[in-house]
Amino acid sequence: MTSLTPDLDPEADRRVARLLTAYRETANLSFVAPPVETLVARAGGSTVRRVVLAGVAATVMAVVAGGLMLALSMRQQPPPPLTPAPSPSPTISEPTNAPSLVPPAPVLQTHVPANPVPLSRTPR
Amino acid sequence: MRAVRPDSHPDDERGEFESFYQASYSRLASQLHAYLGDRAEAEDVVQEAFVRAWQRWSGIGRYNDPAAWVRRVAWNLATSRLRRLTVAARMLRRHADPQVVPELGPDHVALVAALRTLSDRHRRAVVLHYLADLSVAEVADDLGVSRGTVLSWLHRGRIRLAAHLMSDDHRR
């Protein structure tokens, strides 16, 4: 079965190991730490930057919140009429045949026969 | 964690931090340079990591291994810096005045160039193990993978480095 990764070439690998070792042991010599005062100044700058950013963020939040409140309060008011409402005419009178709110009283009907039978007859 | 004003450290804390900083800076910067392939960026992230350590030194100074904390912060910064190397990060560039420092030798330059041909995870494993002297177990813990995975990445990384360096020799 063929390996997916080729084997290391010993000579090349030795060179890699040599370079890595040399780098680990000597490369740090070319990096000089700046004075600690530089870090302190940078830390102060970071603090100031954080405070400024927090202030800006708070201001933006306040403006956005104020805008939202204003928009909501404007939405809750009724919209103004587009045309002036017509003034009531003084000549309008109540209709004469307006339906009455009081239901009509029931009519009592008594049955009256056309030819009433006399209550008393005298036998002839 | 409590953030401390930079000017509120007692003198003994400041002296302790300065000793730690002077002893650790160069090695960490050279490791991050090997990882990032950019000297200025490497120094910037290392300085930023030390700034954060300084702001929290009252707590971090009591750790068993404060260097491990700084290394982890620096590597996290480097990883995100690598993703957005071009734009905003350069605005936070180092505040230090340019200094005259010894240049890297040709072998170092060749190694850094070869490292740049590796994938991010292979390069990270190689730098942490071979340059930062972390054990395979520590690298595995740092990267959140198994020891076998780290061994595999180291193996593939060395193969790739060897191939690049040999072809580079042939081109010369």
Boltz contact constraints between the chains, C-beta under 6 A:
constraints:
  - contact:
      token1: [A, 8]
      token2: [B, 159]
      max_distance: 6.0
  - contact:
      token1: [A, 9]
      token2: [B, 162]
      max_distance: 6.0
  - contact:
      token1: [A, 12]
      token2: [B, 162]
      max_distance: 6.0
  - contact:
      token1: [A, 12]
      token2: [B, 166]
      max_distance: 6.0
  - contact:
      token1: [A, 13]
      token2: [B, 158]
      max_distance: 6.0
  - contact:
      token1: [A, 13]
      token2: [B, 162]
      max_distance: 6.0
  - contact:
      token1: [A, 15]
      token2: [B, 165]
      max_distance: 6.0
  - contact:
      token1: [A, 16]
      token2: [B, 158]
      max_distance: 6.0
  - contact:
      token1: [A, 16]
      token2: [B, 161]
      max_distance: 6.0
  - contact:
      token1: [A, 16]
      token2: [B, 162]
      max_distance: 6.0
  - contact:
      token1: [A, 19]
      token2: [B, 107]
      max_distance: 6.0
  - contact:
      token1: [A, 19]
      token2: [B, 111]
      max_distance: 6.0
  - contact:
      token1: [A, 20]
      token2: [B, 130]
      max_distance: 6.0
  - contact:
      token1: [A, 22]
      token2: [B, 107]
      max_distance: 6.0
  - contact:
      token1: [A, 23]
      token2: [B, 108]
      max_distance: 6.0
  - contact:
      token1: [A, 23]
      token2: [B, 111]
      max_distance: 6.0
  - contact:
      token1: [A, 24]
      token2: [B, 131]
      max_distance: 6.0
  - contact:
      token1: [A, 27]
      token2: [B, 30]
      max_distance: 6.0
  - contact:
      token1: [A, 27]
      token2: [B, 108]
      max_distance: 6.0
  - contact:
      token1: [A, 28]
      token2: [B, 26]
      max_distance: 6.0
  - contact:
      token1: [A, 28]
      token2: [B, 27]
      max_distance: 6.0
  - contact:
      token1: [A, 28]
      token2: [B, 30]
      max_distance: 6.0
  - contact:
      token1: [A, 30]
      token2: [B, 101]
      max_distance: 6.0
  - contact:
      token1: [A, 30]
      token2: [B, 102]
      max_distance: 6.0
  - contact:
      token1: [A, 30]
      token2: [B, 104]
      max_distance: 6.0
  - contact:
      token1: [A, 31]
      token2: [B, 26]
      max_distance: 6.0
  - contact:
      token1: [A, 31]
      token2: [B, 29]
      max_distance: 6.0
  - contact:
      token1: [A, 31]
      token2: [B, 30]
      max_distance: 6.0
  - contact:
      token1: [A, 32]
      token2: [B, 99]
      max_distance: 6.0
  - contact:
      token1: [A, 32]
      token2: [B, 101]
      max_distance: 6.0
  - contact:
      token1: [A, 33]
      token2: [B, 22]
      max_distance: 6.0
  - contact:
      token1: [A, 33]
      token2: [B, 25]
      max_distance: 6.0
  - contact:
      token1: [A, 34]
      token2: [B, 96]
      max_distance: 6.0
  - contact:
      token1: [A, 36]
      token2: [B, 18]
      max_distance: 6.0
  - contact:
      token1: [A, 36]
      token2: [B, 21]
      max_distance: 6.0
  - contact:
      token1: [A, 38]
      token2: [B, 95]
      max_distance: 6.0
  - contact:
      token1: [A, 38]
      token2: [B, 96]
      max_distance: 6.0
  - contact:
      token1: [A, 39]
      token2: [B, 50]
      max_distance: 6.0
  - contact:
      token1: [A, 39]
      token2: [B, 51]
      max_distance: 6.0
  - contact:
      token1: [A, 39]
      token2: [B, 54]
      max_distance: 6.0
  - contact:
      token1: [A, 40]
      token2: [B, 6]
      max_distance: 6.0
  - contact:
      token1: [A, 42]
      token2: [B, 51]
      max_distance: 6.0
  - contact:
      token1: [A, 42]
      token2: [B, 95]
      max_distance: 6.0
  - contact:
      token1: [A, 43]
      token2: [B, 6]
      max_distance: 6.0
  - contact:
      token1: [A, 43]
      token2: [B, 51]
      max_distance: 6.0
  - contact:
      token1: [A, 43]
      token2: [B, 54]
      max_distance: 6.0
  - contact:
      token1: [A, 43]
      token2: [B, 55]
      max_distance: 6.0
  - contact:
      token1: [A, 44]
      token2: [B, 6]
      max_distance: 6.0
